[in-house]
Amino acid sequence: MKKYTLTIGNKEQEIVIIKKKKKNISLQVKPNLEVILSIPTNVSYSYGLEIIKNKFEWINEKIEKYSALNKIEGVYYLGKLYSYGVFKETWIKDLKFDFDRDLEGWYFIQLKNILESYIDKYSKKMSLYPKKINIKTLKSAWGICYSSGTITFNLNLIKAPTEVIEYLVVHELGHLKYPNHSKEYWNYISKFIENPKSYRKWLKDNGYKLNP
């Protein structure tokens, strides 16, 4: 791995180039503004730098997009971004509610109630019953179905629209029957929720805003 500092747009930007045992080259700009290029082990770092220089315009567009989003202040809840004042006025009855101290606990209760409703509905339809449900802040997944029968949901899912939460419930319950993403799996969950891959795409396109 090597790090470089290059001028992109009008700002200096740190670039990380990582060599991996892979055939493909991939370039990422992450929501935290990290720029990472992954290259095969037989590709030189100098060639990697040329790739990055040819992508300066694309990289700059991504950086500007994420920088603007990072400046947004407010609260996401069920697919909408609220200012702190409007959120509290709309959803919170406790005048002493402290966003830094109390928001995560409030999120947990709301998500737990929504999940229980959908799990009850679809467990009966699918004849699939998880042994245990957990809610945690996950870094790189929206839900995990373990071979033990336990399903863990990402707490930040409460920031997504209700139809996306509903999809995640069907998605993870489906893994109790098919512990993979095979064609058979997608055909199976499509019996219970229409066009499930559209919700998967929504999370891929919008998840960085909800799961910082």
N, C-alpha and C positions, 0 to 999 in steps of 0.2 A: 504494500500500500504506500502511495506517495501523495503528499499534499502540495498544492500549488496555489499561489495567489495571483489572480488575473483581473484585469479591468474589464468589467462587463457593464455596458451602459455607461454611467458616469461614476460607478462605484467599484471598489476592490472587492472581489469575491473569492472565498476559499473554495478550491476544487479538490475533490478526493478521487484518485484513480486506484481502483482495486483490481488485482489480477485474480481470476477464479478459474477453476477447472471446468470450463464451459465453452460452447461453440459460439454462442451469440454475444453481441455487444449491446449493453443497455445503459441508457443515460436517464437519470432521475433528478428531478428537483423536488425536494420534500417540503411540506408545509412549514417546517422550521427553517427553511431557506438553505438547507444543505444541498449541495450539488455533487452527485456521485456518479462516476462512470465505471462500469464493470466491463473488463476486457478479458479475453482468453489469455492464458499464461504465455502463449507464443507470440502475442502482440506486444510491441514495444510501448513504453510510456510516452515516447515522443510522438508516436502515431496516435495515441490516445489524446494527446494535447491538440493535435490537428483536428480530430473529430470534434472536440469541444469548441475550438475556434470557429469551425463551420456551423456550429449550433448556437452561436452567441445570441442571435436574435430570438430564437425559441427560448433559450435559458432566461433571457432578460424579461420576456413576456410572462413566464411562469413566476419569476421572482417578484415582479410588480403585482401580479394577481394575488399571490400569497401575502405579500407585504400589506396590501390593502385590506385583506380579510383579517389579518392579525391585529389591525387597528380597530376593528369593530368591537364595541363594548356592549354587552347585553347578555341575555339568557336564552339559550335554545330550549324549547319544550315542545314536544310532539310536532316537530317539523317547522316551527316558526321561531324567528328571532325577535325577542321582546327587549325593549329598554328595561332597565332595572325597575323604574317606577311603574311602567305599565304592567310588567310581569307581577309585581307585588300586588298591585291594585286588582288585577284580574284573577290571580290564583291563590294568593296568600292572605289569610284572614288575620294572622298574628302580627300585630303592629311592631312587635319586638324582633321579628324575623331578621336574622343576620345572614347575609349571603355567604360570607366566608365560612361561617361556622355551621349553618343549618341547611344549606342547599343540597348537599350530597345526601343527607338523611331524608330530606323531603323527596328527592328524586327516587331514592330506594323504595320508599313506601308506594309512590305512584306506579313505578314500574312493576313492583311485586303484584299489585292489584290487577294491572292490565295483563301481565303474564298469566296469572292464575286463571283469569277468565278465558283467555285463548287456549291455554293448555287443557282446561276442562272441556272446552268445546271440541278441540281437534283430537285429543286422546280418545274420546268416545268415537269420533268419526273414523279414526285410523286404527283403532284397537291397539294403540301403542301407549304405554304408560311409563314415564321416567321414574326411576327409583328416588331421585332427589333433584331439586332445583336450587342452583346457587346464583347469586347476583354479585358480580365483582367488576372492578375496573380492569379491563383487559387491554393490553397494549396493541395487539396485532390481530385480534379476532372479535367478531360480534357475538359469536356463540361457539361453544365447544360441546360436543357430545362424546362422552367417554364410554369405553367398552363396559364399564361397570353399570351403565344405565343412568349415570348422573349427567345432567345438562347444566352448563354454566353460561349465563347470559351477561353480556357487557352492560354495565350500569349506564354507559353513555347512550345506549339504545333508546332511553327515554327521550332523547333529543330528536329522534327520528319520527316521521309521521306514523300514525297508528297502523296503517296498512303495511308499513315496512316491518313493524314489530310483529304483526300477525304473520307475515311471511317468514320471519326468523323462527317463530314457534313451529310452523309447519316444516321448515327447513331442518331444524335440529331434531324434531320428532321423527322425521323421515330417516335420519341416520341411525335410529334404533333398529331399523329394518335393513337399511343399506348403509354400511359404514364407509361410504365412498361417494364420489361424484360421477358415477357411471351413467350411461344412457338410461339404464333401468331405474336408477334413483330419480333422475329428473322426470322421467315419464310417470313415476309413481306419485311424486308430490304434486305434479300437474293435475292430478285427479282431484286435489283438494284446494288448490289455489291457482288461479289463472295466470299464465305467463310468469312463472316464478323468477326466471332469469332477468326480467325487467327490474325487479326489486334488488336483485344482486348487483345489477349495473348501477342502480341508483346509489347504493351504498359505496360502490367503487368510485363513483363520480363525486359524491358529496360527503363521504365518510370523514375526510380530513378536517372538515369544519366541525364535526360532532365529536371526534375522538382525538383531541390534541395530544 
